[in-house]
């Protein structure tokens, strides 16, 4: 599969939010009710406006696009947000559409966002595909666990950490 990777800009906000919404539907359909996804689709325009300033950053806000310009995936990272952060760098998110699973795009986005740096991230506890992907790239659970907010149905997340080499 051919794709290009570049830093996102505020002009990408609409396409990125729409891709992110679809990616959530594709990867969390078993964990969240249909009402969750309906609510996400209903507030796309509001989420686009919230995303614009986030994309106007020097921190990694990486998107992958196909030859037609469709966003296939994204990753973003920056300073760790946890008070007890185990590393200075946090991978905030990494998503791809299911049609590119297994293509190497996820690994390319991970490299573009954080390289080989020591880092940490949070992942749904009940997301074996993502957990296997991150384990393949050196991330392991550190024993920390938390619940997402009520609008995410308090799904449990675990923290994964990639050690210093």
C-alpha positions as MATLAB code, in Angstrom:
seq = 'XXXXXXXXXXXXXXXXXXXXXXXXXXXXXXXXXXXXXXXXXXXXXXXXXXXXXXXXXXXXXXXXXXXXXXXXXXXXXXXXXXXXXXXXXXXXXXXXXXXXXXXXXXXXXXXXXXXXXXXXXXXXXXXXXXXXXXXXXXXXXXXXXXXXXXXXXXXXXXXXXXXXX';
ca = [
       0.000    0.000    0.000;
       1.266    3.447   -0.926;
       0.875    6.230    1.590;
       2.562    9.462    2.568;
       3.268   10.606    6.097;
       3.436   14.233    7.127;
       2.825   16.604   10.002;
      -0.855   17.531   10.267;
      -2.023   21.128   10.109;
      -5.171   22.892   11.297;
      -6.508   22.545    7.734;
      -6.571   18.746    8.246;
      -8.903   18.956   11.256;
     -12.147   18.055    9.494;
     -10.769   15.029    7.613;
      -8.836   13.897   10.680;
     -11.842   14.022   13.029;
     -13.950   12.117   10.497;
     -11.240    9.458   10.102;
     -10.827    9.258   13.895;
     -14.580    8.807   14.309;
     -14.596    5.941   11.807;
     -11.532    4.362   13.429;
     -13.287    4.426   16.821;
     -16.306    2.702   15.299;
     -14.116    0.074   13.675;
     -11.966   -0.767   16.671;
     -14.317   -0.279   19.632;
     -17.605   -1.710   18.291;
     -17.392   -4.622   20.739;
     -16.663   -2.433   23.783;
     -19.046    0.497   23.319;
     -22.781    0.751   22.520;
     -24.151    2.175   19.277;
     -25.320    5.282   21.168;
     -21.703    6.213   21.862;
     -20.875    6.257   18.152;
     -24.088    8.104   17.279;
     -23.140   10.828   19.756;
     -19.614   11.040   18.300;
     -21.025   11.449   14.785;
     -23.527   14.059   15.999;
     -20.802   16.332   17.411;
     -18.215   16.069   14.620;
     -18.290   19.803   13.833;
     -17.719   20.722   17.476;
     -14.848   18.227   17.697;
     -13.291   19.633   14.513;
     -13.179   23.106   16.081;
     -11.599   21.702   19.266;
      -9.025   19.771   17.198;
      -7.810   22.744   15.111;
      -5.684   24.401   17.833;
      -4.308   20.986   18.850;
      -2.970   20.526   15.311;
      -1.318   23.950   15.337;
       1.633   22.575   17.320;
       5.278   21.721   16.963;
       4.628   18.463   18.836;
       4.236   15.383   16.612;
       0.792   15.434   14.998;
       1.376   12.904   12.238;
      -1.083   11.814    9.544;
      -0.827    9.167    6.838;
      -2.643    9.704    3.554;
      -3.228    7.583    0.480;
      -2.617    8.797   -3.089;
      -6.099   10.349   -3.232;
      -5.492   12.387   -0.060;
      -7.688   10.299    2.246;
      -6.366   10.100    5.805;
      -5.706    6.456    6.677;
      -4.204    6.914   10.112;
      -2.635    9.302   12.597;
      -0.435    9.425   15.658;
       0.324   12.177   18.111;
       2.713   12.483   21.007;
       4.169   15.008   23.400;
       5.201   15.574   26.990;
       3.837   13.036   29.461;
       0.613   14.203   31.102;
       0.666   11.932   34.164;
       1.981   13.305   37.463;
       3.743    9.956   37.988;
       4.822    9.639   34.344;
       7.315    6.823   33.890;
       8.842    8.555   30.831;
       8.966   12.132   29.624;
       7.358   11.258   26.256;
       3.765   10.041   25.904;
       2.149    8.616   22.793;
      -1.282   10.217   23.048;
      -2.934    8.260   20.260;
      -2.343    6.096   17.220;
      -5.182    4.935   14.981;
      -5.451    3.446   11.517;
      -8.465    2.360    9.521;
      -9.029   -1.404    9.524;
      -8.406   -1.652    5.789;
      -4.720   -0.885    6.383;
      -4.221   -3.250    9.319;
      -1.164   -5.400    8.751;
       0.277   -3.046    6.107;
       3.034   -1.591    8.298;
       1.322    1.793    8.463;
       0.850    1.637   12.246;
       4.568    0.960   12.739;
       5.445    3.815   10.364;
       3.197    6.204   12.305;
       4.719    5.071   15.599;
       8.239    5.713   14.252;
       7.226    9.126   12.913;
       5.644   10.165   16.220;
       8.166    8.863   18.780;
      10.967    7.055   16.944;
      12.779    4.635   19.239;
      12.498    6.924   22.261;
      11.512    5.649   25.676;
       7.828    6.484   26.013;
       4.540    5.442   27.530;
       0.894    5.277   26.496;
      -2.549    4.256   27.691;
      -4.531    1.540   25.906;
      -7.904   -0.068   26.553;
      -7.377   -3.105   28.729;
      -9.701   -5.089   26.442;
      -7.921   -4.327   23.180;
      -5.774   -7.378   22.406;
      -4.854   -6.237   18.901;
      -3.459   -2.892   20.096;
      -1.732   -4.482   23.086;
      -0.018   -7.030   20.799;
       1.043   -4.232   18.422;
       2.597   -2.213   21.231;
       4.275   -5.283   22.769;
       5.882   -5.933   19.379;
       7.338   -2.424   19.640;
       8.714   -2.908   23.161;
       5.873   -1.576   25.320;
       4.929   -3.525   28.442;
       2.336   -2.952   31.195;
       3.725   -1.181   34.245;
       0.833   -2.117   36.552;
      -1.051    1.199   36.355;
      -4.737    1.068   35.504;
      -7.478    3.707   35.345;
     -11.043    4.130   34.175;
     -12.012    6.375   31.303;
     -14.627    9.102   31.955;
     -18.335    8.305   32.112;
     -18.922    9.382   28.495;
     -16.548    6.534   27.560;
     -18.532    4.165   29.808;
     -15.663    4.005   32.302;
     -13.778    1.448   30.227;
     -10.531    0.406   31.923;
      -7.187    1.412   30.441;
      -3.731    0.170   31.319;
      -0.441    2.002   30.972;
       2.272    0.560   28.749;
       5.889    1.675   28.970;
       8.803    1.219   26.601;
      12.037    0.941   28.561;
      15.198    2.939   28.115;
      17.642    0.949   26.012;
];
